[in-house]
């Protein structure tokens, strides 16, 4: 005798409000799931799905499990999200985002409008700006990627790409920045292309318009925009292992600080520019709340990882003693002061987005050049202010001497 699935009452309520569920008896829905946080407008939940988490939100037009079972746990989905198969937990997907079968998406992940991945993609602590596209068989954890202007002109990560985010010493102060927040949010920058069968060793920074050759491993920053890179294979080297040496410690700390400063700028953008667009959507305030939560999680993850790494660095030269003694103060800058850095929202930008249509992407694309420039300058000031404060706490490291 077939037993009723867990949450049958919830399933019945969802069907009554208009959710399409072709095989209701195949679903498992936790008792903590709130049906009022699931839209009845065009939502489809295919057979074999599992939905858990009191924070889960499923907005209008979203589809779960079109190509295989989906496990969804405490995720917030904006309109028209398409999760075809896989496991998704503690993540946020904005309008039109999609993932193919075999996805493994974990905490701290935020996919903005129409960001997408093909099959068998692993993400954790990952932020993808609109239109960013990931191929298949990819591990792209601990990074932020921007660039591109549309679904036909987007930043791309080729299939079988890996972001190497774990050091031999077991540390993960390795977050990489592909593009940046101040210019990336304007949706007008050249796309970044990371060729397939390759990888990047975090933490690195890569400029807009960069093209990294397929089959190569990127180990150094590509700061200049519009650069074609064919990294040379390293020569074989053999030497004794020196744990926690971190020979490029100033660069590692500088890249972590820059990443954190960009997260602060992105949070300001959400709070002061993006919020009204969420408020115009059904269930949008709940999705907005989830997006801010992901950004806060990202800051917490990055400061934790940076402090853990710094706590083990040696030997005891002046700069390394200094960074060990002051890293807590550096981290507090981003945990406490991020919302206070730089100036306030430029009036010309605020006027351009106030009362605009509910379509966020269309509104940003239509911004006048003056508003766009003011917005970039405002967010860059947030980044620069926080970077200057961090550098002032670590004078011996001379963090941004080469920038």
C-alpha positions in Angstrom: 0.0 0.0 0.0 1.4 3.4 -1.0 1.7 5.8 1.9 1.2 9.5 1.7 4.3 11.6 1.4 5.4 13.9 4.2 3.7 17.3 3.9 0.6 16.1 1.9 -1.4 18.9 3.5 1.1 21.4 2.1 0.9 19.8 -1.3 -2.8 20.0 -1.3 -2.7 23.7 -0.4 -0.2 24.4 -3.2 -2.3 22.6 -5.8 -5.4 24.6 -4.6 -3.5 27.9 -5.1 -2.5 27.0 -8.6 0.9 25.3 -8.4 1.3 22.6 -11.1 2.4 19.4 -9.5 2.1 16.5 -12.0 2.7 13.7 -9.5 1.8 15.0 -6.0 2.5 11.6 -4.3 6.2 11.8 -5.4 7.0 14.9 -3.4 8.5 15.3 0.0 7.8 18.7 1.6 8.9 19.4 5.1 6.4 20.6 7.7 8.4 23.8 8.2 7.8 24.9 4.6 5.3 27.8 4.5 2.9 27.5 1.5 2.4 31.3 1.6 6.0 31.7 0.6 5.4 29.7 -2.7 3.6 31.5 -5.5 0.6 30.0 -7.2 1.4 31.8 -10.5 3.0 29.5 -13.0 5.1 27.5 -10.6 5.8 23.9 -11.6 7.2 21.2 -9.3 8.0 18.0 -11.2 8.1 14.5 -9.7 10.7 13.4 -7.2 11.4 16.9 -5.7 12.1 17.5 -2.0 11.5 20.9 -0.5 12.6 21.8 3.0 13.4 24.9 5.1 11.3 27.5 6.7 13.0 30.3 4.7 12.3 28.7 1.3 10.7 31.0 -1.2 9.5 30.0 -4.7 8.4 33.0 -6.9 6.1 33.1 -9.9 7.0 31.1 -13.0 9.7 29.0 -11.3 10.3 25.4 -12.2 11.8 22.6 -10.1 13.0 19.3 -11.5 12.3 19.4 -15.2 15.2 17.0 -15.9 15.5 15.1 -12.6 14.8 15.3 -8.9 15.6 18.6 -7.1 16.4 18.9 -3.4 15.7 22.5 -2.3 16.6 23.5 1.3 16.2 27.1 2.6 16.6 28.7 -0.8 15.0 31.9 -2.0 13.9 31.8 -5.7 12.9 34.9 -7.6 10.6 34.9 -10.7 11.2 32.4 -13.5 14.0 30.5 -11.9 14.6 27.1 -13.5 16.5 24.5 -11.4 16.5 21.4 -13.6 18.0 18.8 -11.2 20.4 18.7 -8.3 20.9 19.8 -4.7 20.4 23.4 -3.6 20.8 24.7 -0.1 21.0 28.1 1.5 21.3 30.0 -1.8 19.4 32.7 -3.6 18.5 32.8 -7.3 17.2 36.0 -8.9 14.8 36.4 -11.9 15.5 34.0 -14.7 18.5 32.3 -13.1 18.9 28.6 -14.1 21.0 25.5 -13.3 21.2 22.3 -15.3 21.1 18.7 -13.9 23.7 17.5 -11.4 24.1 20.9 -9.8 25.4 21.1 -6.3 24.8 24.6 -5.0 25.6 25.4 -1.3 25.5 28.2 1.2 26.5 31.7 0.4 25.6 31.5 -3.3 23.8 34.3 -5.1 22.9 34.1 -8.8 21.6 37.3 -10.2 19.3 37.8 -13.1 19.7 35.1 -15.9 23.0 33.8 -14.5 23.2 30.1 -15.3 25.1 26.9 -15.4 24.9 23.8 -17.5 25.2 20.3 -16.1 27.2 19.2 -13.1 28.3 22.6 -11.6 29.4 23.0 -8.0 29.1 26.3 -6.3 29.6 27.6 -2.7 30.1 31.1 -1.6 29.8 32.2 -5.2 28.3 35.4 -6.6 27.4 35.6 -10.3 26.2 38.9 -11.8 23.5 38.9 -14.5 24.0 36.8 -17.6 27.2 35.1 -16.3 27.3 31.6 -17.9 29.0 28.5 -16.5 29.6 25.5 -18.8 29.6 21.9 -17.6 31.6 19.9 -15.1 32.7 23.0 -13.2 33.8 23.8 -9.6 33.6 27.6 -9.1 33.4 28.1 -5.4 34.6 31.2 -3.5 34.5 33.8 -6.2 32.6 36.7 -7.7 32.2 37.2 -11.4 30.7 40.0 -13.4 30.9 41.3 -17.0 28.7 41.3 -20.1 25.6 43.2 -21.2 23.1 40.5 -22.2 22.5 36.8 -22.7 24.2 37.1 -26.0 27.2 39.1 -24.6 28.1 37.5 -21.3 31.0 36.4 -19.2 31.7 32.7 -19.7 33.5 30.0 -17.7 34.4 27.1 -20.0 33.6 23.5 -19.2 35.8 21.5 -16.8 37.0 24.7 -15.2 38.2 24.8 -11.5 38.7 27.6 -9.2 41.4 26.2 -6.8 40.3 27.5 -3.4 42.1 25.3 -0.9 45.7 25.6 0.0 48.1 22.7 1.1 47.9 24.2 4.6 44.2 23.8 4.6 43.2 27.5 4.4 40.7 29.1 2.1 41.6 32.8 2.1 41.4 32.4 -1.6 38.4 34.3 -3.0 38.9 35.6 -6.5 37.4 38.7 -8.1 36.6 38.4 -11.9 35.6 41.9 -12.7 34.4 44.2 -9.9 31.3 45.5 -8.3 31.4 49.3 -9.0 31.5 48.8 -12.8 29.9 45.4 -13.0 26.6 46.5 -11.6 26.1 48.8 -14.5 25.8 45.9 -16.9 27.9 47.6 -19.6 31.3 46.0 -19.3 33.1 43.7 -21.7 32.6 40.0 -20.8 35.4 37.9 -19.2 36.2 34.5 -20.9 37.9 31.7 -18.9 38.7 28.9 -21.4 37.7 25.4 -20.6 39.8 22.6 -19.2 41.6 25.3 -17.1 41.7 26.8 -13.7 42.5 29.7 -11.5 44.5 29.6 -8.2 42.8 32.0 -5.8 43.0 34.7 -4.7 43.3 36.5 -8.0 41.8 39.6 -9.6 40.9 39.6 -13.3 39.9 42.7 -15.4 37.0 43.0 -17.8 37.4 41.8 -21.3 40.1 39.4 -20.3 40.4 36.2 -22.3 42.3 33.3 -20.6 43.4 30.5 -23.0 41.8 27.1 -22.7 43.7 24.4 -20.9 45.8 26.9 -18.8 46.1 27.6 -15.1 45.9 31.2 -14.0 48.2 31.9 -11.0 48.6 35.7 -11.2 46.4 38.7 -11.3 45.3 40.1 -14.7 44.6 43.7 -13.6 44.4 45.3 -17.0 41.2 45.2 -18.9 41.1 43.6 -22.3 44.1 41.3 -21.8 44.6 38.0 -23.6 46.4 35.6 -21.4 48.2 32.3 -22.2 49.8 31.4 -18.8 53.1 29.5 -19.3 53.3 26.1 -17.6 55.5 26.3 -14.5 58.9 24.7 -14.6 59.3 21.7 -12.4 60.6 22.8 -9.0 61.6 20.7 -6.0 62.3 22.2 -2.6 61.4 21.4 1.0 57.8 22.1 2.0 57.6 25.1 4.4 54.2 25.1 6.0 52.4 28.4 6.3 55.2 30.3 4.4 52.9 32.4 2.2 55.6 34.0 0.2 53.1 36.3 -1.5 51.4 37.3 1.8 50.9 41.0 0.9 49.2 40.1 -2.3 47.0 37.5 -0.6 45.9 39.9 2.1 45.4 42.8 -0.5 43.2 40.6 -2.7 41.1 39.5 0.3 40.7 43.0 1.5 39.7 44.1 -2.1 37.2 41.3 -2.3 35.6 42.2 1.1 35.5 45.9 0.0 33.6 44.9 -3.1 31.1 42.9 -1.0 30.5 46.0 1.0 29.9 48.0 -2.1 27.5 45.3 -3.4 25.5 45.4 -0.2 25.2 49.2 -0.5 23.9 48.7 -4.1 21.3 46.3 -2.9 20.2 48.4 0.0 20.1 51.8 -1.8 19.3 50.9 -5.4 17.9 47.4 -5.8 15.5 47.2 -2.9 12.5 49.0 -4.6 12.7 46.5 -7.5 12.3 43.6 -5.1 9.4 45.4 -3.4 7.5 45.5 -6.7 7.6 41.7 -7.0 5.3 39.1 -5.4 7.4 37.6 -2.6 10.2 40.0 -3.6 10.9 41.4 -0.1 11.6 37.8 1.1 14.0 37.3 -1.8 15.7 40.6 -1.1 16.1 39.6 2.6 17.8 36.4 1.3 20.1 38.3 -1.0 21.3 40.4 1.9 21.7 37.3 4.0 24.0 35.8 1.3 26.1 39.0 1.3 26.4 38.9 5.1 27.4 35.2 4.9 30.0 36.1 2.3 31.6 38.7 4.5 31.6 36.4 7.5 33.1 33.6 5.5 35.9 35.8 4.0 36.8 37.4 7.4 36.8 34.0 9.1 39.1 32.5 6.4 41.4 35.5 6.3 41.8 35.5 10.1 42.4 31.8 10.2 45.2 32.0 7.6 46.9 35.0 9.2 46.9 33.2 12.5 49.4 30.7 11.1 51.7 32.8 9.0 55.4 32.9 9.7 58.3 33.7 10.1 58.3 36.5 12.6 59.3 39.5 10.5 57.8 42.9 11.2 55.0 42.8 8.6 53.9 39.3 9.6 53.8 40.1 13.3 51.9 43.2 12.5 49.2 41.4 10.4 48.7 38.8 13.1 48.3 41.4 15.7 45.9 43.6 13.7 43.9 41.2 11.5 40.9 41.3 13.9 40.8 45.1 13.5 40.9 44.7 9.7 38.0 42.2 9.7 35.9 44.5 11.9 36.1 47.1 9.2 34.0 45.0 7.0 31.7 43.5 9.6 30.8 46.9 11.1 31.8 49.8 8.9 30.9 48.6 5.4 27.6 50.5 5.3 29.3 53.7 6.4 32.2 53.8 3.9 32.3 56.4 1.2 29.5 58.9 0.5 25.8 58.4 0.1 23.8 57.5 -3.0 24.4 60.1 -5.7 21.2 62.1 -6.2 21.4 61.8 -10.0 21.4 58.0 -9.7 18.7 58.0 -7.1 16.5 60.1 -9.3 17.1 57.9 -12.4 15.9 54.7 -10.6 13.1 56.2 -8.5 9.7 55.3 -9.8 11.2 53.3 -12.7 9.6 50.2 -14.2 9.8 47.0 -12.1 12.3 45.4 -14.6 15.7 45.9 -12.8 17.9 44.9 -15.8 16.0 47.2 -18.2 16.3 50.1 -15.8 20.0 49.8 -15.3 20.6 49.5 -19.0 18.7 52.6 -19.6 20.5 54.8 -17.1 21.9 58.0 -18.5 25.6 58.2 -18.8 25.9 60.8 -16.0 23.9 58.6 -13.6 26.0 55.6 -14.6 29.3 57.4 -14.0 28.1 58.8 -10.7 27.1 55.3 -9.6 30.5 53.8 -10.5 32.3 56.6 -8.7 30.1 56.2 -5.6 30.7 52.5 -5.3 34.4 52.8 -6.1 34.7 55.3 -3.3 33.2 52.7 -0.9 35.8 50.2 -2.1 38.7 52.6 -1.9 37.7 53.9 1.5 37.7 50.5 3.0 40.9 49.5 1.3 42.6 52.6 2.6 41.4 51.9 6.1 42.7 48.4 6.0 46.0 49.4 4.5 46.4 52.0 7.3 46.2 49.3 9.9 48.9 47.3 8.2 51.5 49.9 7.1 54.4 47.4 7.0 52.7 45.4 4.3 52.2 48.3 1.9 49.2 46.5 0.6 48.3 48.5 -2.5 51.7 49.8 -3.6 51.5 48.3 -7.0 47.9 49.4 -7.7 
